[in-house]
Amino acid sequence: MEHLLQLIEQYGYIALYGLLALGIVGIPVPDEILMTTVGTLTIGSDPLLSFGPSLIVSFGGAMTGMLVSYALGKKVGKPFLYRYGKWVKLTPERLAVAERWFSRYGLWAVAFGYYIPGIRHFTCYLSGVSNVNIWRYLLFAGSGALVWCTSFLTLGHVIGRNAPRLLHATHHYMGVTAAVVVVIALSGYFVYRRYRKRSPVSSKAK
């Protein structure tokens, strides 16, 4: 992350645009942490970046990445992605997960996939593979990109320089939280099943 910040400090908006475009295509860039960090660079009396231009540049970078992914998916097709996608982290396992999402939710998976690491990179390729109408694709992709960029930039701007650390901690403990939720849900399910089995016996006894 340090070298990414150095690029932004040295090249400003050009670096921000390029990093987000590459991140959406599949190059391993920590997009959310990068965006919140950029948000922190827009605060203070003499900020390195301004919020408005940062939002416009971020949106442009994200949309460029999504258009490149769409074009590549349309050009090379699914077999090529499954065979060579691993070079940009498009592993067959991740592609299979994204394909299930895309089959189930369609272009909504493109719009909301921004918030799900490991999904947003793939739904764009699958849109191209599926020959989705370009204007419908731009509508859903653009809406999702605008909300995503605004959310994380605002998070960094409002919370300040602690935002990247908080976001990193959230990602770290998200797995533990999910496990606890699953255990509670399963426990409740088994208690409910047991209660239902006992209920007819109790009613007959009365």
For each residue, the residues with C-beta under 8 A, 3 or more apart:
1: 4 5 30 33 34 37 164
2: 5 6
3: 6 7
4: 1 7 8 15 19 29 30 34
5: 1 2 8 9 37
6: 2 3 9 10
7: 3 4 10 11 15 19
8: 4 5 11 12 15 16 19 38 41 48 49
9: 5 6 12 48
10: 6 7 15
11: 7 8 14 15
12: 8 9 15 16 48 49
13: 16 17 49 53 54 57
14: 11 17 18
15: 4 7 8 10 11 12 18 19
16: 8 12 13 19 20 38 49 54 57 58 61
17: 13 14 20 21 57 58 60 61 64
18: 14 15 21 22 61
19: 4 7 8 15 16 22 23 29 34 61
20: 16 17 23 24 29 31 34 35 58 61 62 64 65
21: 17 18 24 25 61 62 64 65 68
22: 18 19 25 27 29 65
23: 19 20 27 28 29 30 31 34 65
24: 20 21 31 61 62 64 65 66 68 69 120 121 124
25: 21 22 65 68 69 72 88 121
26: 69 85 88 89 90 121
27: 22 23 88 89
28: 23 89
29: 4 19 20 22 23 34
30: 1 4 23 33 34
31: 20 23 24 34 35 117
32: 35 36 117 152 167
33: 1 30 36 37 164 167 168
34: 1 4 19 20 23 29 30 31 37 38
35: 20 31 32 38 39 58 149 152 153 155 156
36: 32 33 39 40 152 153 155 156 159 163 164 167
37: 1 5 33 34 40 41 156 163 164
38: 8 16 34 35 41 42 49 54 58 153 156
39: 35 36 42 43 51 54 152 153 154 155 156 157 158 163
40: 36 37 43 156 157 160 161 163 164
41: 8 37 38 47 48 49 54 156
42: 38 39 47 48 49 50 51 54 153 156 157
43: 39 40 47 157 160
44: 47
45:
46:
47: 41 42 43 44 50
48: 8 9 12 41 42
49: 8 12 13 16 38 41 42 53 54
50: 42 47 53 54
51: 39 42 54 55 153 157
52: 55 56
53: 13 49 50 56 57
54: 13 16 38 39 41 42 49 50 51 57 58 153
55: 51 52 58 59 149 150 153
56: 52 53 59 60
57: 13 16 17 53 54 60 61
58: 16 17 20 35 38 54 55 61 62 149 153
59: 55 56 62 63 145 146 149
60: 17 56 57 63 64
61: 16 17 18 19 20 21 24 57 58 64 65
62: 20 21 24 58 59 65 66 114 145 148 149
63: 59 60 66 67 141 142 145
64: 17 20 21 24 60 61 67 68
65: 20 21 22 23 24 25 61 62 68 69 124
66: 24 62 63 69 70 110 124 141 145
67: 63 64 70 71
68: 21 24 25 64 65 71 72
69: 24 25 26 65 66 72 73 121 124 125 128
70: 66 67 73 74 124 125 127 128 132 134 137 141
71: 67 68 74 75 128
72: 25 68 69 75 76 125 128
73: 69 70 76 77 81 124 125 126 127 128 129
74: 70 71 128 129 131
75: 71 72 128
76: 72 73 80 81
77: 73 80 81 129
78: 81 82 126 129
79: 82 83
80: 76 77 83 84 85
81: 73 76 77 78 84 85 90 95 125 129
82: 78 79 85 92 95
83: 79 80
84: 80 81 87
85: 26 80 81 82 88 89 90 91 92 95 125
86: 89 90 91 92
87: 84 90
88: 25 26 27 85
89: 26 27 28 85 86 94 121
90: 26 81 85 86 87 94 95 121 122 125
91: 85 86 94 95
92: 82 85 86 95 96
93: 96 97
94: 89 90 91 97 98 118 121 122
95: 81 82 85 90 91 92 98 99 122 125 126
96: 92 93 99 100
97: 93 94 100 101 118 119 122
98: 94 95 101 102 109 113 118 119 121 122 123 126
99: 95 96 102 103 122 126
100: 96 97 103 104
101: 97 98 104 105 109 113 119 123
102: 98 99 105 106 109 110 122 123 126 127 130
103: 99 100
104: 100 101 109
105: 101 102 108 109 112
106: 102 109
107: 110 111 127 132 136 137 140
108: 105 111 112 140
109: 98 101 102 104 105 106 112 113 119 123
110: 66 102 107 113 123 124 127 137 140 141 144
111: 107 108 114 140 141 143 144
112: 105 108 109 115 116 144
113: 98 101 109 110 116 119 120 122 123 144
114: 62 111 120 144 145 147 148
115: 112 120 148
116: 112 113 119 120
117: 31 32 120
118: 94 97 98 121 122
119: 97 98 101 109 113 116 122 123
120: 24 113 114 115 116 117 123 124
121: 24 25 26 69 89 90 94 98 118 124 125
122: 90 94 95 97 98 99 102 113 118 119 125 126
123: 98 101 102 109 110 113 119 120 126 127
124: 24 65 66 69 70 73 110 120 121 127 128 141
125: 69 70 72 73 81 85 90 95 121 122 128 129
126: 73 78 95 98 99 102 122 123 129 130
127: 70 73 102 107 110 123 124 130 132 137 141
128: 69 70 71 72 73 74 75 124 125 131 132
129: 73 74 77 78 81 125 126
130: 102 126 127
131: 74 128
132: 70 107 127 128 136 137
133: 136 137
134: 70 137 138
135: 138 139
136: 107 132 133 139 140
137: 70 107 110 127 132 133 134 140 141
138: 134 135 141 142
139: 135 136 142 143
140: 107 108 110 111 136 137 143 144
141: 63 66 70 110 111 124 127 137 138 144 145
142: 63 138 139 145 146
143: 111 139 140 146 147
144: 110 111 112 113 114 140 141 147 148
145: 59 62 63 66 114 141 142 148 149
146: 59 142 143 149 150
147: 114 143 144 150 151
148: 62 114 115 144 145 151 152
149: 35 55 58 59 62 145 146 152 153
150: 55 146 147 153 154
151: 147 148 154 155
152: 32 35 36 39 148 149 155 156
153: 35 36 38 39 42 51 54 55 58 149 150 156 157
154: 39 150 151 157 158
155: 35 36 39 151 152 158 159 163 167
156: 35 36 37 38 39 40 41 42 152 153 159 160 163 164
157: 39 40 42 43 51 153 154 160
158: 39 154 155
159: 36 155 156 162 163 166
160: 40 43 156 157 163
161: 40 164
162: 159 165 166
163: 36 37 39 40 155 156 159 160 166 167
164: 1 33 36 37 40 156 161 167 168
165: 162 168 169
166: 159 162 163 169 170
167: 32 33 36 155 163 164 170 171
168: 33 164 165 171 172
169: 165 166 172 173
170: 166 167 173 174
171: 167 168 174
172: 168 169 175
173: 169 170 176 177
174: 170 171 177 178
175: 172 178 179
176: 173 179 180
177: 173 174 180 181
178: 174 175 181 182
179: 175 176 182 183
180: 176 177 183 184
181: 177 178 184 185
182: 178 179 185 186
183: 179 180 186 187
184: 180 181 187 188
185: 181 182 188 189
186: 182 183 189 190
187: 183 184 190 191
188: 184 185 191 192
189: 185 186 192 193
190: 186 187 193 194
191: 187 188 194 195
192: 188 189 195 196
193: 189 190 196 197
194: 190 191 197 198
195: 191 192 198 199
196: 192 193 199
197: 193 194 200 201
198: 194 195 201 202
199: 195 196 202 203
200: 197 203 204
201: 197 198 204 205
202: 198 199 205 206
203: 199 200 206
204: 200 201
205: 201 202
206: 202 203
